[in-house]
Amino acid sequence: MLTRIQLNRDIVQPKQHSRRKAMVKAEIGRLHHAGEGGSKVSIKEHAERNIARPLHKEPNRLREPEDDLILQRSGKYVLATISVFSSNVFPLPDGTLQRRLTYPVPPTPIWPSHLIDGFSIRWKDINHPDLPEQMLLTEAFVYFD
């Protein structure tokens, strides 16, 4: 379980840092493609300045709206990664039955609903196109011991 401070420090800020690094890397590529001369260091500094200007005017460009919504919640947070799977039973040539697992949804990070004794995950929060429609109303509850 994470507090708001831990969530911001351990998850939100590293995502913003990675996003900024990706923007600088893309700007370096743009400068190289535009024929900017100079050393690698000077091109990197030029790219960082080019990225810093718009970020100074719009600091929220590095933020994701969902992170802001999550940070507005009170209490502690649980970051869960889930995989939704189902199984099919099919007959083998010798007449025996075999069960095969199918994974319609890859592991997906979600923010489950916070409850005092545990947390619940609503499948509709996963919002994956391969999730069967009849499962959208399903909810799983995980108890804290």
ABEGO torsion letter per residue (X at the ends): XBBAAAAAAAAAAAAAAAAAAAAAAAAAAAAAAAGBBEBAAAAAAAAAAAAAAAAAABAAAABBAAAAAAAABBEBBBBBBBBBBBBBBBBBAAGBBBBBBBBABBBBBBBBBBBAAEBBBBAAAAGBAABBAAAAABBBBBBBX
